[in-house]
């Protein structure tokens, strides 16, 4: 079974989204209340109604993808980029929005509605639905083995993906594998390394179950290459340098499937060969949430604009600055915005929402090689991206080829290449221990404890686990 839908099947996706929503009310209801404490679901009735054959099970998974990109500025369609960018040194908020200002000033409170609704509740709602799918297909005789393995692989990938972001925003979190109310309402916060182990287990199984990279013909559903790419990132975050290098190298070896786009204007188009996994827009009149949020030509930016420190980080002649940013002037003030996505609203789809792309794998491998003292290999990977950006190769630019110089160059390349993408900068500052040094000088309200977001107040109120405590400082 292919890991993607044909065009007619994709249209059926979008048509069946409403059907799935109506057939799974208990799943969707989690978006409107705290996920871990929703009422007891009628699982058996739902399971028999929805997963009665291959098509109904596939439609349930399609419904999850549709929800992920079914609204602008939600968890999987712009929110992670926006909130992470505001928390880091990438973006600044100017408009009158109390909740966005809390992200920008690093003064979040547990009562922040965006934190609760757009991140915590939404991510755990997706996790609930993924778990319901896994329960519904397990040992289900109505679904053939090939379909069941494909669906399980994608579901495990998604469960790992959602938990990964929750972990990096909130720290210790519950890793949930059940839809049972009694289990979830008492779920404890698990330590970071334990959650990472669960994530690695899901991704490893997903990689085995999903279609092999050699037969990937579409990027709109995660295949084993996507699982391998996310594994490379997770190993990097765990500081397992050899495993990170190995996973990234495996993705980079798939040259027949994925390659760097030489033209920066093509990286985020739906035809991009650089995309390992991207989401297909489903809202009529829109492409991506980031395009909708950031594209603006006058007035004060409604959501955010790029910071002066980010704009000053680019070297002279860097095409990423000229092509991936845009600006306008109000009075004497110039506002710069991310311009990786260029469609605010349009009837036609020219851009898909890129979640994983090949450039990150070069950066992962470069960092892993640097940590393994293969400085030449690290420089070679970084120079592939610098060459595309039109700047001097590090082989020529570095005064000395030593660990400190390469480490600084790597940090700068991650900032320039991955800015305004899925919270990379915010996570990088925290995982490398650089948040205090970088943010204390430009954020008047910065405190060390702001590196983790607060657990939403409603979650603490409703949890029946007496040891479920708030993050320090909130």
NORQUI-V165412 format. One record per residue. N is the residue number from 1. PHI is phi in whole degrees, 0 to 359 (NA if undefined). Layout:
BEGIN
n:phi
N:PHI
N:PHI
END
This chain:
BEGIN
n:phi
1:NA
2:291
3:273
4:222
5:265
6:290
7:300
8:299
9:293
10:298
11:294
12:294
13:311
14:293
15:290
16:277
17:302
18:296
19:299
20:298
21:300
22:289
23:280
24:238
25:299
26:292
27:287
28:292
29:298
30:296
31:290
32:260
33:219
34:293
35:299
36:289
37:232
38:288
39:290
40:299
41:279
42:272
43:295
44:297
45:296
46:299
47:297
48:290
49:283
50:262
51:257
52:276
53:199
54:302
55:295
56:293
57:292
58:296
59:294
60:297
61:294
62:301
63:297
64:294
65:299
66:297
67:295
68:302
69:240
70:276
71:217
72:279
73:62
74:250
75:317
76:261
77:216
78:117
79:294
80:299
81:297
82:295
83:291
84:295
85:295
86:293
87:290
88:272
89:258
90:272
91:229
92:229
93:256
94:244
95:290
96:274
97:220
98:304
99:287
100:292
101:297
102:297
103:293
104:295
105:269
106:56
107:234
108:295
109:239
110:296
111:264
112:298
113:291
114:293
115:303
116:290
117:276
118:273
119:251
120:300
121:296
122:295
123:297
124:288
125:296
126:298
127:298
128:302
129:293
130:297
131:296
132:296
133:296
134:298
135:293
136:289
137:265
138:297
139:53
140:272
141:291
142:280
143:242
144:287
145:299
146:298
147:295
148:298
149:293
150:297
151:294
152:296
153:299
154:293
155:295
156:295
157:301
158:297
159:298
160:295
161:300
162:294
163:295
164:302
165:288
166:300
167:299
168:281
169:274
170:249
171:82
172:305
173:218
174:288
175:260
176:255
177:234
178:228
179:254
180:288
181:302
182:298
183:284
184:290
185:291
186:251
187:297
188:276
189:286
190:265
191:298
192:307
193:293
194:293
195:295
196:303
197:296
198:297
199:299
200:298
201:297
202:297
203:291
204:296
205:293
206:300
207:299
208:285
209:277
210:282
211:304
212:295
213:303
214:298
215:252
216:291
217:238
218:217
219:245
220:275
221:228
222:291
223:255
224:294
225:295
226:295
227:297
228:294
229:297
230:290
231:301
232:301
233:294
234:296
235:298
236:299
237:296
238:279
239:65
240:266
241:296
242:294
243:295
244:297
245:297
246:297
247:295
248:298
249:298
250:295
251:293
252:292
253:283
254:274
255:294
256:284
257:254
258:228
259:205
260:294
261:284
262:291
263:262
264:299
265:288
266:260
267:299
268:252
269:279
270:294
271:270
272:306
273:277
274:277
275:291
276:269
277:211
278:222
279:266
280:274
281:300
282:236
283:275
284:302
285:89
286:230
287:255
288:245
289:297
290:291
291:300
292:297
293:288
294:266
295:293
296:197
297:233
298:203
299:76
300:285
301:305
302:290
303:254
304:190
305:228
306:286
307:283
308:296
309:295
310:292
311:299
312:281
313:281
314:281
315:284
316:300
317:85
318:291
319:294
320:295
321:285
322:283
323:262
324:262
325:227
326:219
327:206
328:212
329:237
330:240
331:64
332:253
333:254
334:260
335:249
336:251
337:231
338:297
339:229
340:292
341:255
342:242
343:248
344:277
345:214
346:194
347:286
348:263
349:259
350:246
351:234
352:256
353:270
354:284
355:257
356:232
357:221
358:295
359:304
360:298
361:294
362:296
363:292
364:298
365:295
366:299
367:293
368:298
369:296
370:301
371:293
372:269
373:67
374:262
375:292
376:297
377:296
378:297
379:296
380:301
381:293
382:295
383:291
384:298
385:284
386:293
387:297
388:297
389:281
390:81
391:246
392:299
393:301
394:298
395:304
396:260
397:280
398:284
399:292
400:223
401:264
402:234
403:301
404:296
405:295
406:292
407:297
408:296
409:298
410:296
411:301
412:292
413:292
414:296
415:297
416:286
417:277
418:252
419:299
420:54
421:223
422:51
423:70
424:305
425:296
426:299
427:292
428:297
429:299
430:283
431:289
432:266
433:73
434:261
435:301
436:300
437:298
438:281
439:273
440:295
441:275
442:238
443:240
444:303
445:265
446:291
447:226
448:304
449:289
450:288
451:295
452:248
453:286
454:285
455:291
456:306
457:302
458:297
459:293
460:294
461:293
462:265
463:294
464:266
465:272
466:295
467:267
468:280
469:253
470:286
471:296
472:302
473:93
474:242
END
